[in-house]
Amino acid sequence: MLTVLKEEDRDDKPAARWSPIYYGLRDAIVSHRLAPGTKLPEDELASIYSVSRTVVRSALQALAHDRLARLEPNRGAFVAQPSKIEAREVFEARALIEPKVAALAARTAVPSDIVQLRSHLEKEHEALQAGRDSDAIMLSARFHVGIAEIAAHSVFTNFVRDLVSHSSLIIALYWRRRDATCEKHAHHALVDAIEAGDSADAAALMNSHLVDLLSGLDLTDKVEKSDSLSDLLRLERAAVQPGR
């Protein structure tokens, strides 16, 4: 039974106290307002959000879990900085694993799985249309994990979960068109093939979809340095909706 798409079952759902920090930093990272490699000092973040360093630390740990930040002993937290070589390797790995996963899902999906997938797609498209790019990227990632959970192969599911988490910042960092998150027709076609039980079509669609995602990334341009952390996040904080 598919669980990753159930809001109440998400194990990465931020706790109330640190969710504004998590979402504020996440959105600033995914929207490029915080450049890769930017230091995220606990004391400065605590001052910006008027919370304790313990609360900030929980938010930073959640970001590290989502591969959006890295925690270095005795140095602190930094915005993650995937290289362009790493970006290609991640998508090459996804192209090896996810077509097989999609084929398995087409053999094992039950009607309730399809209902949840289609409901999830509606949320993903709403986020894109509303310009909530960071939400759209995260929802797209969870869609791919959802297909892996339908396939009911624990090893593949763990691989996919790790790879798509890694992909989120890569897509945000290197995309050259907004639909690089995942084109509407690509996800709908995948769900149609899985619902029809067509494993060959599901595998082929997943492969072409991942190729298209990689082609939508700009792996040539340099990343610009971000402005002041304090200035960026004080503005970001005003737009954050706690508990969203």
Disulfide bonds with the S-S distance in Angstrom:
none
